[in-house]
Amino acid sequence: MYYYFTYILKKWKMIFGKKLNDFLNKKTSKQKIIVIYWPTASWKTGLSLEIAKLLNTEIISTDSRQIFRELNIWTWKITSEEMQWIKHHMIDFVNPDSEYSVWEFKYEAEKYIELLVWNWKIPILCWWTWLYIDSLIYDFDIPNVPADANLRNKLELERLEFWNQYIWDKLNEIDQNYAKELHPNNYRYVIRALEVKILTWKSKIDFRTEKSLKYDVLFLTPYDWNREELYNKINKRIQIMFDDWLVLEIQNLLKKYSKNDFWMKTIWYKEVVDYLEWNITLQECIELVQKNNRNYAKRQLTWFRKYEEDLQI
């Protein structure tokens, strides 16, 4: 593993050295910021650490699940040892039974960006929740549409009766373009998208059509477009999670929190709970998680391509 990682570092220096140097030396009126993107299991964490060391800066996590305490194995949360001496922000500060919105994330994360800028440091955004990344780097509106409790309750009752695919299909009927960006199991976002569409007759996409970059952004990705290798990494990572007592972690969480709490809305948890409730075997559970993770990576690839479109590369 050590020799492979050394090889990866040398490869990164060859690929990103000139890009990073040109970015640092470029004159611009905008604040500089670095975004390390692309799908899970693509060495983003390692790349972010190396650049943070080089620039003596800090990392802001843009992972919508690493914000939660106690969700460690399943979110592949970076450990204090893995962080080395690099400061990481927006990790491990919300209880699993608490809800947390993109608006709240944007408000808190921008404080760290401002603090780093004040100290003449270039912030690094890393990890893979694209909505969180976009909320920080683009100057577009996040729909400020107040929640409609009656409508949400109605949609939630329908979801509980007919399950996640049913409400996703409802969204797909009236907002096909945005539905394609969401997994059916990510039902909180599906319900919110339905709510915005029904109340305003506008897609959430409409709120970002006039987007522009707020910063001078350097987009970097360690992903090399080898999809087969990526899927193999995902499969291995999921197997390691199960070997590292993922099931026990979820069992312990279920002793303290309800499976209806916000933490259980994380995609892929349902499969493990199905196993714990004897609905599927452990092997079936692992294979389902691997399959759904690969499918999620496909959607990530589709979304993150727009960063390359913004760069016209």
Secondary structure, 3 states (H helix, E strand, C coil): CHHHHHHHHHHHHHHHHHHHHHHHHCCCCCCEEEEECCCCCCCHHHHHHHHHHHHCCCEEECCCCCCECCCCCCCCCCCHHHHCCCCEECCCCECCCCCCCHHHHHHHHHHHHHHHHHCCCCCEEECCCHHHHHHHHECCCCCCCCCCHHHHHHHHHHHHHHCHHHHHHHHHHHCHHHHCCCCCCCHHHHHHHHHHHHHHCCCHHHHHCCCCECCEEEEECCCCCCHHHHHHHHHHHHHHHHHCCHHHHHHHHHHHCCCCCHHHHCCCHHHHHHHHCCCCCHHHHHHHHHHHHHHHHHHHHHHHHHHHHHHCC
